[in-house]
């Protein structure tokens, strides 16, 4: 049996850089990805862990122009509602934020979790059925890191109505919408979250998120 791979200090440092540079991307170049790139990134995403080896992630690659237009319309309606939910000061800042790359990104991928899948035989889901959804989230993060390693950006759009997205994309009723990804080459790169740069929120020290009992 082959031994486990060894990851040296240089690799670990580069991996830390990858995590730091992952960042949510909203400004894309319109250049298409090379043929086969998106499919390869999805294959890497499928290496993510999943509850009971259920592999519940379902990737819907949205190429149809009419469907993309409907997704954009859905975003505009949801974004307007979100804007109106904030007080005047916060709404002014919200209005300046660029929260999607739907127009520019060459690739659109909607990610769903198939809660009805028999794969995995229900292992680990009896008391926490939401583990199916969490597994799909891990696949998104895996794809995100794989893309960033190739200089490709990903923007996760959540300002959408899940039921409407499912209807637009004509997905099975047991699929749960997790997120809509815009994928392409970024116009700019930065290791600081855009929302922090814009003054929306600041990162907290990791020590504030750890509790001991």
C-alpha positions in Angstrom: 0.0 0.0 0.0 1.3 3.4 -1.0 2.2 5.7 1.9 0.3 8.9 2.6 1.5 12.1 0.8 3.8 14.4 2.6 3.0 18.1 2.6 6.1 20.1 3.6 6.3 23.5 5.1 6.5 25.2 1.8 3.3 23.6 0.7 1.6 24.5 3.9 2.6 28.1 3.5 1.3 28.2 -0.1 -1.9 26.6 1.1 -2.3 29.4 3.7 -1.8 31.9 0.8 -4.5 30.1 -1.2 -7.0 30.4 1.7 -6.2 34.0 2.1 -6.5 34.8 -1.6 -9.7 32.8 -2.1 -11.9 35.8 -1.7 -15.4 36.3 -3.1 -15.2 37.8 -6.6 -17.8 40.2 -8.1 -15.8 41.8 -10.9 -15.0 39.5 -13.8 -13.3 39.6 -17.1 -15.6 38.4 -19.8 -12.9 36.0 -21.3 -14.3 32.4 -21.4 -12.5 29.7 -19.5 -10.5 27.2 -21.5 -12.5 24.2 -22.8 -12.9 21.6 -20.1 -11.9 23.8 -17.2 -15.3 24.1 -15.6 -15.9 20.4 -15.9 -12.5 19.7 -14.3 -13.2 22.1 -11.4 -16.5 20.3 -10.8 -14.7 17.0 -10.7 -12.4 18.3 -8.0 -15.4 19.6 -6.1 -16.7 16.1 -6.0 -13.7 15.1 -3.9 -15.3 17.0 -1.0 -16.4 15.0 2.0 -20.1 14.1 2.3 -22.3 12.6 5.0 -22.5 8.9 4.6 -20.7 9.2 1.2 -24.0 10.5 -0.1 -22.4 12.9 -2.6 -25.7 14.9 -2.7 -24.3 17.9 -4.6 -26.0 18.7 -8.0 -24.3 21.2 -10.3 -26.5 23.0 -12.8 -24.4 24.7 -15.5 -26.6 27.6 -16.7 -25.8 28.4 -20.4 -29.2 29.4 -21.7 -29.4 33.1 -22.1 -33.1 33.3 -21.3 -32.6 31.5 -18.0 -29.7 33.7 -17.1 -31.8 36.8 -17.8 -34.5 35.4 -15.4 -31.9 34.8 -12.7 -30.7 38.4 -13.1 -34.3 39.6 -12.8 -34.7 37.5 -9.6 -31.6 39.1 -8.1 -32.8 42.6 -8.9 -36.1 42.0 -7.1 -34.4 40.4 -4.1 -31.7 43.0 -3.9 -34.2 45.8 -3.9 -36.0 44.1 -1.0 -32.7 43.7 0.9 -31.9 47.4 0.3 -35.2 48.5 1.8 -34.7 46.3 4.9 -31.8 48.5 6.1 -31.9 51.8 7.8 -30.9 54.9 5.9 -27.2 54.9 6.8 -26.7 51.3 6.1 -28.9 51.3 3.0 -26.6 54.0 1.5 -23.6 51.8 1.9 -25.5 48.7 0.7 -26.5 50.5 -2.5 -22.8 51.1 -3.3 -21.8 47.5 -2.9 -21.3 45.3 -6.0 -22.9 42.0 -4.9 -23.0 40.0 -8.1 -21.2 39.3 -11.3 -24.0 37.9 -13.3 -23.5 40.1 -16.4 -19.8 39.7 -16.7 -18.9 36.2 -15.5 -18.7 33.7 -18.4 -19.8 30.7 -16.3 -22.9 30.4 -14.1 -23.4 27.3 -11.9 -26.3 26.7 -9.5 -25.6 24.2 -6.8 -28.3 22.1 -5.2 -28.4 19.4 -2.5 -30.4 16.3 -3.4 -32.2 15.5 -0.1 -33.9 12.5 -1.6 -30.7 10.7 -2.6 -30.6 7.0 -1.5 -26.8 7.1 -1.8 -25.2 6.7 1.6 -28.3 4.8 2.9 -29.1 7.6 5.3 -25.9 7.3 7.4 -25.4 10.3 9.6 -28.7 12.0 8.6 -31.2 10.6 11.1 -30.7 13.3 13.7 -29.2 15.9 11.4 -30.8 15.7 8.0 -29.3 19.1 7.2 -25.9 17.4 6.8 -27.0 16.8 3.2 -27.0 20.6 2.7 -23.7 21.0 4.5 -22.1 18.4 2.3 -23.0 20.5 -0.8 -21.5 23.6 0.9 -18.2 21.7 1.3 -18.3 20.9 -2.4 -18.7 24.6 -3.2 -15.7 25.5 -1.0 -13.6 22.7 -2.6 -14.4 24.1 -6.1 -13.7 27.6 -4.9 -10.2 26.7 -3.7 -9.5 24.6 -6.8 -10.5 27.6 -9.0 -8.4 30.1 -7.0 -5.4 27.8 -7.4 -5.7 28.4 -11.2 -6.2 32.1 -10.9 -10.0 31.7 -11.5 -12.4 33.6 -9.3 -15.8 32.6 -7.8 -18.6 34.7 -6.5 -21.3 33.0 -4.4 -24.6 34.8 -5.0 -27.2 34.2 -2.3 -29.5 37.2 -2.9 -32.0 35.1 -4.8 -35.4 33.5 -4.0 -34.7 29.7 -3.8 -38.1 28.6 -5.1 -37.9 30.9 -8.1 -34.4 29.7 -8.9 -35.6 26.1 -8.8 -38.5 27.0 -11.1 -36.2 28.9 -13.6 -33.8 26.0 -13.8 -36.5 23.3 -13.8 -34.9 21.2 -11.1 -36.5 18.2 -9.2 -38.6 19.1 -6.2 -36.3 17.3 -3.8 -33.3 19.4 -4.7 -32.6 22.2 -2.3 -31.0 25.4 -3.6 -27.7 26.1 -1.9 -26.0 28.8 -4.0 -25.5 30.4 -7.4 -21.9 30.7 -8.5 -20.4 33.2 -10.9 -17.1 31.9 -12.2 -14.4 33.5 -14.3 -11.1 35.4 -14.3 -11.2 38.3 -11.8 -10.5 41.8 -12.9 -8.6 42.5 -9.6 -7.2 40.4 -6.9 -7.0 41.2 -3.2 -6.5 39.2 0.0 -8.9 41.4 2.0 -12.6 40.7 1.7 -14.4 43.3 -0.4 -17.0 43.9 2.3 -14.2 44.8 4.7 -12.6 47.1 2.2 -16.0 48.8 1.7 -16.5 49.3 5.4 -19.5 46.9 5.6 -17.9 44.6 8.3 -14.6 43.8 9.8 -13.0 40.4 10.5 -12.8 39.4 14.2 -9.8 37.6 15.7 -10.2 33.8 15.6 -9.7 33.7 19.3 -13.1 35.3 19.7 -14.8 32.3 18.0 -13.3 29.6 20.2 -14.9 28.4 23.4 -13.7 25.8 25.9 -16.0 23.8 28.2 
